[in-house]
Amino acid sequence: MRTRSALGWPSPAASSSRRRQSRRLTTAASSRRPPHSSADDNASSSSPLSPLSRWLVSAVASACVALSAQDAALAATTTLRFPASQNPEIFEAQKTLVKTWAVVRDSYVNASSPSFAAKWEKELTSALKRTLSDAETNDVDAAYGEIDTMLASTGDPYTRFVKPSDFKDFRLKSDGELQGVGLLIASDPSSGRLVVLSPIQGSPAEKAGILPGDEISEINGRPTKGRINGEMASAILRGRHGTSVTVKLARRSDQIPGVPGRPEYRGAPNKVKWRQVKLVRDSIYINPVYTELVQPSSELMGETFKSTKATGYIKLTSFSQRSSEEMRNAIEGLKDEGAERFILDLRDNPGGLVNAGLEVASMWLNPNDVLLHTVAQDGSDQTVALPENTVPVDGSDPLVVLVNKNSASASEILAGALQDNRRAELLGEDPKTFGKGKIQSVIELGENGEEGAVIVTVAKYQTPSHKNIDAVGITPDKMCDLSASSRVEEAGFKGTNIFTADIKNDPCVAEAQRFFQDHDA
């Protein structure tokens, strides 16, 4: 099993296997805990955060799963023997279950607790018994489902098993890539229509001439109206590179509410033009950063803000492998355009790779600034601070960060670091952010995750001022309200991983400008 950290900084993982000599499951337990990683295997040597990698991941699955009870060395450490299923597929599920159990035993943040250890031993026995019941009906899906049931007993919703079929998509998302046709869509619950908000630049959808406002009436011959919502449609449109999907489109000379640039579409069915398009799926890179320059004396929410300074607006939608590079380009690009202060919008950002969040923080903070504190499996507290040679991209220009109840995980790490170091003013749509104060590691099962992966909570974290945010969230410095006109959802649509900006009608952006105006020298 090879550790692939959700932080992007993995520690080496130990794994071992033995040849099958009898069809009996045996787990070998070791009381030895793996040390913290002493080297940063993934981070670039030029990264200012490379020295921080040494503490980040203690998630190592050191247990082995063996199929022989006849090995003398193995017998000395045997904790459990259990009959294996004669059904090969269920037998594979049993092996994966035991591997998953071992990962949690050795890596889970609460694993060192005696009460958890005793409970976890019993969970393995119970889960294996259930797989034997599943074997009687040859229910392979149910056998793999026992893994989820076992992990649910931890009470931690973030510790979970990723099936092999889903793990490839998981890795692509972490890299900032997807495979599909490149359509950002929304569903209108009142009419049941699926609407294109935008094709992604360079995608198969854009190359096919699909435009914002086009309605998707059929996917692979299946009618969508009232039957397929935005989330379902997105799942169907995604797929392996080189495969195809056919969509039937309706283009009106008018507009669905919430899609800029076209009038209402009440009536006039003769204005609809239909066409059918075959799209070949491809790898699509979704830039997590959107920027806009707010000129001096701009009008926002009907109010003119008198200023001689331009504001750089940056929307960050997720933390992927490329987020830090794109953020650096965004800051430098806006500064080149004349920006002297910044709005960083983390609203609806669910997080992602924690190291990406820390790297973005390093662009705004200064040497020796504390980023966060971690609480490891043994209860020890470690402080993570920027090294003395840190060179920020912008460590002094005024900065406002926008958050809401959906700002989570890496977003909260970033927001907390900027707030506690008094580097930024936090404006919130809601009284609190999401409240996810746990760090996960991704541990692959089998070669390159061919048997899936386990996402396991390996540590808890606190903000630089030791505020615990798990299930609590971060409190903004000031609240701002969001108008219905500034979000697609408020116009009757359910977004599907989309971002559209209308900052001129965004009261939080206006509040940020008001803050800058009040603090202008």
PyMOL commands that set and color helices and strands:
alter all, ss='L'
color gray80, all
select helices_A, chain A and resi 50-55+72-75+88-107+114-136+140-152+164-174+204-207+230-237+269-271+323-336+354-364+410-420+447-449+484-486+488-491+503-505+507-518
alter helices_A, ss='H'
color red, helices_A
select strands_A, chain A and resi 2-4+24-28+64-66+78-83+160-162+177-180+183-187+194-199+215-219+222-223+244-251+273-280+282-285+289-294+299-300+303-304+310-316+339-345+370-375+381-385+399-403+425-428+438-444+453-462+478-479+494-495
alter strands_A, ss='S'
color yellow, strands_A
deselect
rebuild
show_as cartoon
